[in-house]
């Protein structure tokens, strides 16, 4: 009985810790997303769905792929469990040796890849990124790529700093960092665009990546026992463990990024403005997903990892179930709201100056199908991090590879069907993403339930029913209005 009470107390304490951290991250994410929304709004109104904006978003996609492959989610999901394990064991010196080694390795790899991308930018655009572009658009995209690729190296270091701070339960400044990145966009539009045109926005991306790193440094410098070691640490078991955990996760990230790349490639053959429409619609779906699911997932991962390190699996099961319930209660109504209000939302945010009513139709059409996948994206965010905390990157990666392979097939299929039905084909690309993600989330949920011997299914079902009732209420109000 005493052991059960202790478990219940520890579980409640962990849930409170996650809730407090998630609240901090959520508030910061809301601010970041509002700033990001302002940046996208200004971009849309200044450049519309023109050749310039298509070229910019295509080049930006490649820079983001480069960052995510080396230092994005792949590194964080592999680094945080190992780093947190050292923290739980109070091995402070090893912590900083590990972080220094990973920082050095990431910098070397990103510098090499960025240099190659800079040299072969025309070939990257013509053969991989946007083969459907005209020669003029291809040349512009290559030039913009050469500017934006600088941000990948800076983001690599910034992503590692974010992982270190999250492992120490420091969430505020890392959560604010995306707002600083978007602030760079805004500075590029206001200060550099009048003289440099679309290149001002490209340099704004570089400025934003630097701000993303700098805003986190004050919190990093306050951490105890901090030290930098000029070593690659290849002899450290912890470095090899990060590499071991990162390898399968890297494959998963590569598949995800390949899907984004295929979407950009296919959209380059579709009607003018399709790439911009997808690039502007996806953030509108990701905004509630980031504020709801990502904030919970980021806050929960260090707690999950600590519970696993202490072998408190019953506490982890309760914490994971609580996180999923909160996500469902918020995501279901948000998804329905986006679907029903997609056109007025796009018109309110983007329409004006160079962004016409036709541009609004392009973006709203993509948003309709992206919004369907909001719940799936939220479940994947939390469940995948639960697997990472268990030092299992293979399972979510294998499922992700399967789901994203399905996404590729569906992208071709739905695009063809949409053309056959005389619908705007870029909507098929958004629907493929949502369908594959929903299937991925269901499979992960089933596998995690087996891994933890249950997920408090009755509580999850009650939460889902409440979410549907809330969604029905929102739907009724919107339709009546």
RAQUIUR-V706920 format. One record per run of one state. SS is the DSSP state (alpha for helix, beta for strand, coil for the rest). FROM is the first residue (numbers start at 1). TO is the last residue. If there is no record, write none. Layout:
BEGIN
ss->[SS/SS]
from->[FROM/FROM]
to->[TO/TO]
END
This chain:
BEGIN
ss->[coil/alpha/coil/alpha/coil/alpha/coil/alpha/coil/alpha/coil/alpha/coil/alpha/coil/alpha/coil/alpha/coil/alpha/coil/alpha/coil/alpha/coil/alpha/coil/beta/coil/beta/coil/alpha/coil/alpha/coil/alpha/coil/alpha/coil/alpha/coil]
from->[1/2/48/51/72/73/89/92/120/121/130/135/149/150/168/172/197/198/222/237/268/274/310/313/341/342/351/352/353/355/356/357/372/374/390/394/421/426/452/457/481]
to->[1/47/50/71/72/88/91/119/120/129/134/148/149/167/171/196/197/221/236/267/273/309/312/340/341/350/351/352/354/355/356/371/373/389/393/420/425/451/456/480/481]
END
